[in-house]
Amino acid sequence: MLVRQILKSKNDDGVVTIAPDATVSDAAQLLSARRIGSVVVSTDGKNADGILSERDIVREIGKRGPACLSEQVSQMMTRSVQTCACDDKADAILARMTEGRFRHMPVEEAGQMVGLITLGDVVKARLSELSMEKDALEGMIMGH
């Protein structure tokens, strides 16, 4: 299965972004309101400057206390964002996410973000694919 197919199966309205100069508190409110686990940090809404996850925020609060919530997102975001392309295979993306220990990956096409996939999206797609393969094999065995 390709990343393109995973994006088509998602019911969302694109990539949720936040400006680098927004506060971490603003980011936390956005994550909560949208019920998402990460937000792409972007100055133009088209290119990823960084990414900030719930885990990043919680980890920093644990280290430094709630004062870090007033900092700018750019101070806490992960700057080296791993991205993928629409024609990448889901298995390869799953391996990259597992190896890199991250759960969210922007999808780029022609140099701009066109979506965001999560580890859960990839696992769900893979399980669906395995279920279809199982049904096809059972059908062949039973002569359907």
C-alpha positions as CSV (number, residue, x, y, z in Angstrom):
1,M,0.0,0.0,0.0
2,L,1.2,3.5,-0.8
3,V,1.1,6.6,1.4
4,R,-1.2,8.2,-1.2
5,Q,-3.8,5.5,-0.5
6,I,-3.5,6.0,3.3
7,L,-4.1,9.8,2.8
8,K,-7.2,9.1,0.7
9,S,-8.7,6.9,3.4
10,K,-8.3,9.6,6.1
11,N,-11.2,11.9,7.0
12,D,-9.3,15.1,7.7
13,D,-8.9,18.5,6.4
14,G,-5.1,18.5,5.7
15,V,-2.2,19.4,7.9
16,V,-2.7,21.3,11.1
17,T,0.0,23.9,11.5
18,I,1.1,26.5,14.0
19,A,3.5,29.4,13.6
20,P,6.9,29.2,15.2
21,D,6.3,32.3,17.3
22,A,3.1,30.9,18.9
23,T,3.4,29.9,22.5
24,V,3.7,26.3,23.6
25,S,0.5,26.9,25.6
26,D,-1.2,27.9,22.3
27,A,0.1,24.7,20.7
28,A,-1.2,22.6,23.7
29,Q,-4.7,24.2,23.3
30,L,-4.7,23.5,19.6
31,L,-3.7,19.8,20.1
32,S,-6.5,19.5,22.7
33,A,-9.1,21.2,20.6
34,R,-8.3,19.2,17.5
35,R,-7.8,16.0,19.4
36,I,-4.5,15.4,17.7
37,G,-1.1,14.2,18.9
38,S,1.2,16.7,17.0
39,V,1.2,19.9,15.1
40,V,3.5,20.9,12.3
41,V,5.3,24.1,12.9
42,S,5.3,26.2,9.7
43,T,5.7,29.8,8.8
44,D,3.8,29.5,5.5
45,G,1.5,26.5,6.1
46,K,3.1,24.7,3.1
47,N,6.6,23.7,4.4
48,A,7.5,22.0,7.7
49,D,9.9,24.1,9.8
50,G,9.5,21.6,12.7
51,I,7.0,19.5,14.6
52,L,5.8,19.5,18.1
53,S,4.0,16.6,19.8
54,E,2.1,16.2,23.1
55,R,5.0,14.1,24.3
56,D,7.5,16.9,23.6
57,I,5.4,19.3,25.7
58,V,4.8,16.8,28.6
59,R,8.5,15.9,28.6
60,E,9.5,19.6,29.0
61,I,6.9,20.3,31.6
62,G,8.3,17.3,33.6
63,K,11.9,18.7,33.2
64,R,11.4,22.4,33.6
65,G,7.9,22.9,35.0
66,P,4.9,24.8,33.6
67,A,6.9,28.0,32.9
68,C,8.0,26.4,29.6
69,L,4.4,26.8,28.3
70,S,5.0,30.5,27.8
71,E,8.0,29.9,25.5
72,Q,7.7,30.0,21.7
73,V,7.0,26.8,19.8
74,S,10.2,27.2,17.9
75,Q,12.2,26.7,21.2
76,M,10.7,23.3,21.8
77,M,9.9,21.9,18.4
78,T,11.9,19.1,16.8
79,R,13.7,20.8,13.9
80,S,14.7,17.8,11.8
81,V,11.4,16.6,10.5
82,Q,11.2,13.3,8.7
83,T,8.9,13.5,5.7
84,C,7.7,11.1,3.1
85,A,6.2,11.2,-0.4
86,C,2.8,10.0,-1.7
87,D,4.4,7.2,-3.6
88,D,6.4,5.8,-0.7
89,K,5.3,2.3,0.5
90,A,3.6,2.0,3.8
91,D,5.9,-0.8,5.0
92,A,8.9,1.5,4.5
93,I,7.3,4.3,6.4
94,L,6.3,2.0,9.2
95,A,9.9,0.9,9.5
96,R,11.2,4.5,9.5
97,M,8.7,5.5,12.2
98,T,9.5,2.5,14.3
99,E,13.3,3.0,13.9
100,G,13.2,6.7,14.6
101,R,10.7,6.4,17.4
102,F,8.3,9.0,16.2
103,R,4.6,8.8,15.3
104,H,3.8,11.6,12.9
105,M,5.2,12.3,9.5
106,P,4.3,15.0,7.0
107,V,3.7,13.9,3.4
108,E,5.2,16.1,0.7
109,E,4.5,16.4,-3.0
110,A,6.3,18.9,-5.3
111,G,8.1,20.4,-2.3
112,Q,4.9,21.2,-0.2
113,M,3.0,19.4,2.5
114,V,-0.1,17.6,1.3
115,G,-1.0,15.6,4.4
116,L,0.2,14.1,7.6
117,I,0.2,10.4,8.4
118,T,0.5,8.8,11.8
119,L,1.8,5.5,13.0
120,G,-1.8,4.5,13.7
121,D,-2.8,5.4,10.1
122,V,-0.1,3.1,8.7
123,V,-0.9,0.3,11.1
124,K,-4.6,0.5,10.3
125,A,-3.9,0.4,6.6
126,R,-1.6,-2.6,7.0
127,L,-4.2,-4.5,9.0
128,S,-6.8,-3.7,6.4
129,E,-4.4,-5.0,3.7
130,L,-3.7,-8.2,5.7
131,S,-7.4,-8.8,6.2
132,M,-8.1,-8.5,2.4
133,E,-5.2,-10.9,1.7
134,K,-6.6,-13.4,4.2
135,D,-10.1,-13.2,2.7
136,A,-8.6,-13.7,-0.8
137,L,-6.6,-16.7,0.3
138,E,-9.6,-18.2,2.1
139,G,-11.7,-17.7,-1.0
140,M,-9.1,-19.4,-3.2
141,I,-8.9,-22.4,-0.7
142,M,-12.7,-22.8,-0.6
143,G,-13.0,-22.4,-4.3
144,H,-15.0,-19.1,-4.4
